[in-house]
Amino acid sequence: MIPVQMELPIAPLRHPDPGGTGVSIQDRFEMFHQLNPWILEQLEALTADCAERGLRRIGIGMLFEVLRWQYGRATRGEPFKLNNDFRSRYVRLLLDRHPEWSALFETRELRTP
């Protein structure tokens, strides 16, 4: 039996204009997240699916790559620029919203604001 692939609803990706130099990663993330709230929703759906399937550990990098792949399948030639600097921020949002997932993700202290 071939498993059914999980199809995610994909929205157009929007990028903020962070202004001048010296804008922190956290500030850039917050601007990006405000324009693209669907990304967190999709990360939640992917994490829930992994948890329901019994995975004990989940890497945010894997979830980012699934989103990139799904975006590529849903669009034609549209680049999906999901900044890897935002990985740790998305994990923290996921855990804020779903503390029951704390054992699924490994987090480290943030090194940059």
Sequence and secondary structure as in RCSB ss.txt:
>XXXX:A:sequence
MIPVQMELPIAPLRHPDPGGTGVSIQDRFEMFHQLNPWILEQLEALTADCAERGLRRIGIGMLFEVLRWQYGRAT
RGEPFKLNNDFRSRYVRLLLDRHPEWSALFETRELRTP
>XXXX:A:secstr
                   SS   HHHHHHHHHHH HHHHHHHHHHHHHHHHTT S   HHHHHHHHHHHHHHHS
SS      GGGHHHHHHHHHHH GGGTTTS     S  
